Amino acid sequence: MQGIKAFLPILDWAPGYGRRQFADDSLAAVIVMIMLIPQSLAYAMLAGLPPEVGLYASIVPLMVYTFFGSSRTLSVGPVAVLSLMTAAALGRLDLPSVEAYVTAAMTLALMSGLILLLLGFLRLGFLANFLSHPVIAGFITASALIIALSQLQHVFGVSAHGENLLVLLPSLVASIGESLSSFNWPTLLIGVGVMLYLLWARRHLARILMQMGLAKRLAIILSRVSPIVAVAVTILLAWALDLGEAGVSLTGEVPAGLPGLTRPDFSLEIWLALLGSAALIAIIGFVESVSVAQGLAAKRRQRIDPNQELIGLGSANIAGSFTGGFPVTGGFARSVVNFDAGAATPAAGFYAAVLIAAATFFLMPLLAFLPRATLAATIIVAVWALVDFSIVRKAWDYSRADFLAVLSTIVITLLAGVEYGVASGILVSILVHLYKTSRPHVAIVGEVPGTEHFRNINRHEVVTHEEILSLRIDESLYFANTRYLEDLIYREVSARPQLRHVILMCSAVNEIDLSALESLETLNRRLLEMEIRLHLSEVKGPVMDALEGTHLPAELSGRIFLSQHQAVSELLAEENAA
């Protein structure tokens, strides 16, 4: 039963579900539904899809996550970055129609879902660690800038194209220049007006509502669902003033109701074309979702299981692919609203999905009058909060290697596009890790007088001995750093003519791989040829267990000591006796 609970987290919280949880979840569901509708429409447009597809992607995936997700408050649906990556992936395909484009988006959701599901079953959630936080922050910042610029075309009522700044910016400037003689001012007024309202609401509405007597929690929630007010007001204006006839681009007729079961494309050609994009979307979606879920879970002293999150997100995407959706993940803004609204269990997401499904039957006719400039302004304000260039300065001040990783990710994303940015971020993260660990910190240590502690000779007043060289290795030993360690030891040995013993203090060594083992064996033989004995001290249990199955302990010219103090004391005693 415990194993089934691990695979179906709903079995863990559903038995204790009661009226209190139902009341909390229902309130949260209403609030999240109000927020999700304009967000879903906007992100579908960002992905190049019909607006109703955003709503479809917010229904069944959210329901499925309720059963398989380990987070109590994560809200799954379309997000800005994945929508942009979807547009980039599908934009390279030669698709003959809107229907083919939608089918390709469903196929992308299916593929990314299968990848997530496979990683979850193989317990490979740790792979997300290959994308460092600075690299993710840099990628999201650059992506947010591209998204904001891409949506300016709808605010200005022009047409532009491009996946990166080199193409998008000139296209946008040229389009605005060409349309100056026939500029559509109502479109610009709507777009700028909605942006100003949303920025004002984000900064001041909660404070004003609290001054009017509302509770802090309710005031914050209402300020975060303010986009629905912009949507309602601009729909009313477009209808009353007949803005469509005035040249304002409207959403147009949207089919009411649910799409029913849909079928992704299973042709080998489209799968091969989308495989790389699906993998990158799966990775980025998982990293973003887990980051949000862990942050919210920590506030309630709960925990999430990253491997189960892979299964939950994978199942949600697969379900979405057969119900008219496109790639989804856990979104930051809607999850925070869900959390602040008091969601007690994942059932809040299920209830929100039911409400959205009901809304598709009676809200769709109203959406025909929704200006596209409103959705564009909603996207711009939402993603602008993700722009954070402070990470560049922080990385520069702390680590030049991390600075290089952040800067390269931002520059490549801006100049080459989001997929190249993600790939470069992963590559740079791995290269930075290899660079750092290939040059491990190795300190020459001596004994602090009157104690049994050994510290760096460059930082403390310590006692050393000319016949003993004590080296503390502050990194696991593996193929990438063995040559560096060998060169360092030979350099130090050559500078000490009286040297008789080299002690490697291994208190920070968690693993020794086969390459490092062979390097230690070689080092042992060469030092012995110089009449210098090699010793190890403070070897951790798991490392010692691995070494005992090799020839090194028997062939070692010296000994393996329990502590550095014991090693130095006994070797000094031997030298004095000799």
CORWOZI-V925159 format. One line per field, one symbol per residue. ss: DSSP state (a for helix, b for strand, c for the rest). psi: psi as a letter, one per 30 degrees, with the letter a starting at -180 (. if undefined). Layout:
ss: ???
psi: ???
//
This chain:
ss: caaaaaaccaaaaaaaccaaaaaaaaaaaaaaaaaaaaaaaaaaaaccccaaaaaacccaaaaaaaaacccccccbbccaaaaaaaaaaaaccccccaaaaaaaaaaaaaaaaaaaaaaaacccaaaaaaccaaaaaaaaaaaaaaaaaaaaaaaaccccccccaaaaaaaaaaaaaacaaaccaaaaaaaaaaaaaaaaaaaaaaaaaaaccccaaaaaaaaaccaaaaaaaaaaaaaacccccccccbcccccccccccccccccaaaaaaaaaaaaaaaaaaaaaaaaaaaaaaaaccccccaaaaaaaaaaaaaaaacccccccbbcaaaaaaaaaccccccaaaaaaaaaaaaaaaacaaaacccbaaaaaaaaaaaaacccccaaaaaaaaacaaaaaaaaaaaaaaaaacaaaaaaaaaaaaaaaaaaaaacccbbbbbbbcccccbbbcccccbbcbccbbbbbbcccbccccaaaaaaaaaaaaaccccccbbbbbccccccbcaaaaaaaaaaaaaaaacccbbbbbcccaaaaaaaccccaaaaccccbbccaaaaaaaaaaaaaac
psi: eeeeeeeifefefefgkaeeeeeeeeeeeeeeeeeeeeeeeefeeefglkefeeeefgdeeeeefeefkfkfgkjkakleeeeeeeeeefffkikfleeeeeeeeeeeeeeeeeeeeeeeeghgffffffjleeeeeeeeeeeeeeeeefffeeefhakllkflefeeeeeeeeeeefgefhkjeeeeeeeeeeeeeeeeeeefeeeeeefffkleeeeeeeffgfffeeeeeeeeeeeeghfefggkkleakkklalfakljlkgkeeeeeefeeeeeeeeeeeeeeeeeeeeeeeefghllljeeeeeeeeeeeeeeefghgalklakkeeeeeeeeffgkelffeeeeeeeeeeefffffeeeffgjkfeeeeeeeeeeffffkjfffeeeeefekeeeeeeeeeeeeeeeffleeeeeeeeeeeeeeeeeeeffilkkkkllkkkglgkklkfffljlklkffkjjkkjhllkaefgeeeeeeeeeeeefgifgkfkkkjjgfgjfkjaeeeeeeeeeeeeeeefghkkklklhkleeeeeeefglfeeefkfbljleleeeeeeeeeeeeee.
//
